[in-house]
Amino acid sequence: MQAKNREMLLYLSIKNHGDWSKIYADLVSNAFKNESEEDIKKAIDSITCDYITILDKEYPDYLKQGYHPPFVLFYKGNINLLKDKSKVRLAILNTKEQSVEDYNIADYLLDESDEDFVFITGATTNLDSTILIKGNPTIEVLPYPVDNVPYGKLNQVMRYNGLILSEYPTGTQETQDMHITRNRIIASIADYPLILSCKQQSSSLMIVSYMLEQGKDILVVPQSPLRTELCNNLLIGEGAIPVWNKDILKSATTKW
């Protein structure tokens, strides 16, 4: 029965291109029973990466408690990073228009000698390269299928025993909505966010909103008051923890 249910979730994920609402609707309507064995096998055989379902023991409990937990996660790399309790999962958040200052802050705060962190990124900015070369394991949460990751980036993540994952199966065409829905997964996986730069109505702020709903602390790098386009200092004024050096980052993320 477990195997059949896993197969059902996988097939519905493929059929609906990872769209959570459509998968849920098919589950409620029991649409799976109307599908032919041939169609199911053909779809499942198209998957060229590993995957876990919400029914599997490898699927973290904390992810099930988040908003719309993915029914299936497709991945390449070290899936054990999702349940490694010895490390702090730190989401690195910044604006799409990352500045030289963002690079410098990341280079300063994210110490390659600190093995306590797993860094989480959305895999959509050039800052990812600065994070990857630190040598810590990285979890890249994609807004597109894992098969679409460039070979060079895949090798870089794998070199440090990292993980690339997505709720979108092979063959799904990337859309802007997928960038938005991906944010809830980052929020659920991360223990903390570290906000380097953040604008109003941004993906970073959406992730912060999800994490606040889960009762998580928010870590923010203070910014110059002259950078009025950013809301870093506003978040600090509302209770986020200001982080301006490595010691504060370490102290704020210490697991008791």
N, C-alpha and C positions, 0 to 999 in steps of 0.2 A: 504493500500500500504506500509506504514512504517513497519508494522508487517511482511509482506511478504519479504521485503528487508532485515530486520534483520535476518529472518529465512534463507534467501539465504546466507548471509555472514557467519552465524554460520555453516551452512552445508558445505560450501566450505572450511572453516577453518578446520573442522573436516576431510573432505575428503582429504585435502592436508597437513594434520598434521602441520598446522600453517605456512607452507612455503609461505612467502609473494609473491614471484615471481609467484608461481603456482596459488595462489588465484587470483592474478591480471590477469594472462593469462586467467583463466576461466571466470572472469568477462568480459573481453574484448570480448571473443568469445561467451558469453552468454550460457555457457555450462550448467548452472543451469536448463534451460528449458528441457533438455534431461533426467533429473533425475526423477525417479519414486517417488510418494508420500510416498510409503512404505519405500524406502531406506532413504529418507530424515527424516522421523519420527524415524526410527530405530537409525540413527546416532545422532539425537538431543537428544533422550532419553538416550543415553550413557553418556551424560555429567552429572557429579555429583557435580559440583560447580557452583557458580554464574558467570555471564559474562556481559560485556557491549560491544557494537559495536561502530564503528566510527560514526554511525548515532544517537546515544543516547545523551541526554542532559548531562548525567553524564560523558561523554567522554570529557576530557579537550581540549580546543582550542589549547593550546600550543603544545600538543602532535600531533595534526593534522599538525602543521607547521614543524615538524621534518622530518628527512629522513625516507622514507617508514613507515609512521605511521601504527601501527598494525590495521588490519580490526576488529579483536576481541581480547579482553583481558579477560582471565579467572582469577578468583580471589577468595580468601577467606579473610574475614575481613572487615576493614573499608575503603570502596571505596571513602569516602568523603575526605580522606587525599590527594587525587590527586588534589582537587580543593580548599583546605583550604588555603586561602590567608593570614591567620594570622600567619602562620609558614613558616620558611625557609626550603626548601627541600635540604639537604646537602648529596651528594654522598661521601661515605668514600671509597677511592681507595688505594690499596696497592698491592704488589707483591704476587704471589701465595706462594712464599717461605718466608712468613712473619717472621720477626725476633722478638726477645724479645723487641727490641727497638720500633718496630711498636706497640706492645701491650702497652708499657709504654707511648708512645706518645698519643695513642688513649685514654688511661685511664686518662691522664692529660688534654688533650684539650676538650674532650667531657664531659662536666659537667652535671651530672644527675639533678642538680638543675635548669638548663636552659630549660624552657619549650618552647622556641622559635623555636626549631629545630625538624624536622622530618628527621631521618637518613635513607639513601638509601644504600643498599648493593646488591651485586650480589649473595649472599647466597652460595658462593662456598669456603670460607676460614674460618679457625677457629677463625679469628678475629671477625666474626659476633657475637659470644657469648659475647665478651667483650662489643660490641656495644649494644646488646640487654639488658644486665643487667643494663644499665644506666637508663632504665625506660622510655625513650622517645619513642613515636611511631616510628616504623620502617617500611619502605617499602622494601620488599624483591622482587627483580626482578629475576625470575628464568629462567635458560636455559633448563627447563624441565617442565612437567605438574605440576600444584599445588597439584594434588592428590598424587604426589610422595614425598611430604615433610614429613620427619619423625614426628611422633605424638608429641614427646617431643618439637621439635623446633616449630611446629605449635602452641602448647599451649603457648610457651614462647612469640611468636609474638602477639598472641591474648590477652594475659594477659595485654599488654600495648596498647591495641586498635590499633594494627598495621594492615598491609596489606601485603598479599602475592599474587603476580600476575605473569602471564605468557601469552605469545601469543600461547602457545602450548596446544592443547586440550588433554583430557584424552586418554591414550593409545599410545601417541607418544613416540617413542624410542629416548632417548637422544643421540645426536651426538656432536662432537667438533664444527661443524659449528653453532650449536644453541648457544654455548657460545659466539661466535663472533657476531652473529646477535642480540643477547640480548643487546649488548653494546649501540646500538643506542637508545634503550628505556630508559636506565639509563640516557643517555645524554639529552634526551628530558624532562624527568620528573624532573631532578635535577635543582635547581636554581644555584647551585655552586658545583664544586667538591672540596674535601679536599684530596690532595694527600699526603699520609704518606710515600709511597715509590713507585718508578716507574722505569721500565726498558724500554729500546728501544724495539720497536716491541711488546709491551705488550697490553693487553686489556685496561689498564688504559690510555695508550697513545692514543689508538683508541677513547676512550670516550672523552678525551681532544680535539682531532681533531674535533669530532662532535660538541662539545660545543663551540669551537672557531668559527665554521661556523655559529652558532646561536648567536654569539656576547656576550657570557657569560664570566665573569671573572673567572680566574683559580687560585685556592688557593693551595699553595705548602708548605710543611714543609721542611725547609732547612736540608740538610744532610751533614755529614762529608765528606770532599774532599777525604778521604781515601776510601770511599765506591764508588769506580770508576765504579761499575756495575750499579749504579743508575743514572738517568738523572734528579733528582729533581732540582739540582742547575742549570742545563742547562735550564730548563723551566723558572726558576726565571730570568736567564740572558736574556731570550727572552721576558720577560714582565709579567710573572706570579707574583701574589702577595705572598710574603713570610709570612708565619704564624708560629710564634714560641711561642705564648702564647694565653691565652683565650681572653684577651682584643682585640688583633688584629683580632682574628677570629670573635668576636662579631661585631667589627667596620666594617670589610670587608663585612659582610653579613647583615648589617642593611638595612631593606627595608624602603625607604623614602616614 
